Structures are given as C-alpha cells and as structure tokens.
Amino acid sequence: MQQEIDYARLGAKIKKLRQANGLTQDNLADLISCNTSHISNIENNYTHLSLNALLAIANALNTSVDYLLSNQYENKSLALDNEIARAVAKLDLENKERLLRIIQAL
C-alpha cells in the first residue's frame, strides 16, 4: 500500500523545529541555499519539498529525516528513539548522568 506524505504535517514540524532552534525563515533559507519564500511555502503547505530540500533542512536543523517524518510512520518509536539518542549525545557527562536518573525514576 502506497502512503502519501502529509506535507502539511511535515511543514508544521519543520516550522516548530526551526523556531525551537531560534532560526527565522531567512536564516533557514540561507543555510540551505534557497529563498525565504520557499521556506514559507514549505511550512504553509503551498509547495511540496524535494528530497534534496528535506535532507538539507534536516541537516540545517540538526535533526534527521526520520524525525521530520516520524509522525507519519506506523512505527513512530524508532524515529523517536533515534532523535532521543541524538539529543543525549550532545549532552556533557553531568547532564547525561542527570538524565539517566530522571529516566530511571520514570
């Protein structure tokens, strides 16, 4: 069964991550070498992005294509596990230990 990408959900997720990274549409456009209107069109579902643009956006937002599309997978857990591992890898030792204690408490 072929499944279509929900570009509205994808655009919303890109926007949320862009904002969480403190980037404007201009900043993201500069990082991936496109114009600002293209970023706006992607985020607002006026255009479908190419695989090349998706990869560039994932790299610019320091995330994975898996995570950007994770809310569209039937197995969402795998993409989320990968994103958690990516976030943990950036932490210093003290914060990793703190996070481990939090996880163990859950």
C-alpha positions in Angstrom: 0.0 0.0 0.0 1.4 3.3 -1.1 1.2 6.1 1.6 1.3 9.7 0.7 3.4 12.2 2.7 1.3 14.7 4.7 3.1 17.8 3.6 1.0 20.0 5.9 2.2 18.0 9.0 5.7 18.0 7.6 5.7 21.7 7.1 4.4 22.3 10.6 7.1 20.1 12.1 9.8 22.0 10.2 8.4 25.3 11.4 8.3 24.1 15.0 11.9 22.8 14.9 13.1 26.0 13.1 11.6 28.1 15.8 12.9 25.9 18.5 16.4 26.4 17.0 15.9 30.1 17.1 16.0 30.4 13.3 14.0 32.7 11.1 12.8 31.6 7.7 15.6 33.8 6.3 18.2 32.0 8.4 17.0 28.6 7.3 16.8 29.7 3.7 20.4 30.9 3.9 21.5 27.6 5.4 20.0 25.5 2.6 20.7 28.0 -0.2 17.1 28.8 -1.2 14.9 31.8 -0.9 12.8 32.7 2.1 9.5 32.3 0.2 10.3 28.7 -0.5 10.7 28.0 3.3 7.4 29.8 3.9 5.7 27.8 1.1 7.0 24.5 2.6 5.9 25.4 6.2 2.4 26.5 5.0 1.9 23.6 2.6 1.8 25.7 -0.6 4.5 23.6 -2.1 6.0 20.1 -1.8 9.6 19.9 -0.9 12.1 17.8 -2.8 14.1 15.0 -1.1 17.2 17.2 -1.5 15.5 20.1 0.3 14.2 17.7 3.0 17.7 16.5 3.6 19.2 20.0 3.6 16.5 21.1 6.1 17.1 18.1 8.4 20.9 18.9 8.4 20.3 22.6 9.0 18.0 21.9 11.9 20.4 19.3 13.3 17.8 16.5 13.1 17.1 13.5 10.9 14.7 13.0 8.0 13.3 10.1 10.2 12.3 12.6 12.9 10.8 15.1 10.5 8.6 12.3 9.1 8.1 10.4 12.4 4.6 11.4 13.0 3.7 9.8 9.6 5.3 6.4 10.3 3.4 3.5 11.5 6.3 2.7 13.8 6.9 6.1 15.3 9.0 4.7 18.1 12.1 4.0 16.1 12.4 7.6 14.8 11.8 9.0 18.2 14.5 6.6 19.7 17.0 7.9 17.2 16.2 11.6 18.0 16.5 10.9 21.7 19.9 9.3 21.1 21.0 12.3 19.0 19.9 14.7 21.8 21.6 12.7 24.5 24.9 12.5 22.6 25.1 16.3 22.7 25.0 16.4 26.5 28.0 16.7 28.7 28.7 13.8 31.2 27.0 15.6 34.1 23.8 16.1 32.2 23.8 12.6 30.8 24.0 11.3 34.4 21.2 13.6 35.4 19.1 12.4 32.5 19.7 8.8 33.4 18.5 9.4 36.9 15.3 11.0 35.5 14.7 8.1 33.1 15.2 5.6 35.9 12.7 7.5 38.1 10.1 7.2 35.3 
